[in-house]
């Protein structure tokens, strides 16, 4: 998802929308300056880490519940 930053002030936002609509200004890309290989590697680590984190959380909840209910 490539979203550019928009001004919070309504007047500045309106001005930027008019400039974009008339072609006076171009949208800025947030991906400029980023190494695509590094971004892909970061995404890969995030996907792998998210799954590992979910397993760890589920294990922790199971242990906590077992302690609460005196499971063997």
Secondary structure by P-SEA (a helix, b strand, c coil): cccccccccaaaaaaaaaaaaaccbbbbbccccccaaaaaaaaaaaaaaaaaaaaaaaaaaaaaaaaaaccc
